[in-house]
Amino acid sequence: MVPFRLLARAVFTLAVISGRAPSGFLGVGLWEGLGALVTGAALCHEGRSARALTGA
């Protein structure tokens, strides 16, 4: 999920930079990038918590 959100961020940002999309789409790219970071952090934290519980 995280890689696809980062890809979406890149696509929307490049679309705005290249002039193919209005500047409002830059917000969509930023939103997707932030979502990818938060999702990645949550998955990392969840993995650490699970490892701590199992003692691995």
N, C-alpha and C positions, 0 to 999 in steps of 0.2 A: 504494500500500500504506500509506503513512504517513497519508494523510487518513482511511482507513477505520479504522486503529488509533486515531486520535484520536477518531473518531466512537464507536467501541466504548467508549473511556474515558469519554466523556461519557454514553453510555447507561447504563453500569453505575453510574457515580457518581450520576446523577440517579435511577436506580431505588432506590438505597440512601437517598438524601436524601428521596425522596418516600414511603418506607416500603413500596415494592412488592417490595423484595428485602432479604434479611438483610444485616447489616453485613459479613459475610464477603465479599460481592461487591465491597466497596470495594477489597479487595486485587486483584481482577481488573482493576478500573479503573486502579489504580496500575500494575499490571504492563503493561497495554496502553499506558498513557501513556509509561512508561519505554521500552518496546519501540519506540514510534513515534519517540522522541527518538534512540535509538541507531541505528535504521534510517536516519533522516534524516541523521544525522551521517555514517554510513558512506557513504551515497549521495553526499553533498556532497564528502567526502574522495576518493571514487573519481572523481568528475567532475573535481576539481582535478588529481588525478594524471594522468588521461588528457589533460587540456589541457596539462599541463607536458611530457608526452612528445611531443605533437604540435607543440608550440610555438605553439599558438593562443592 
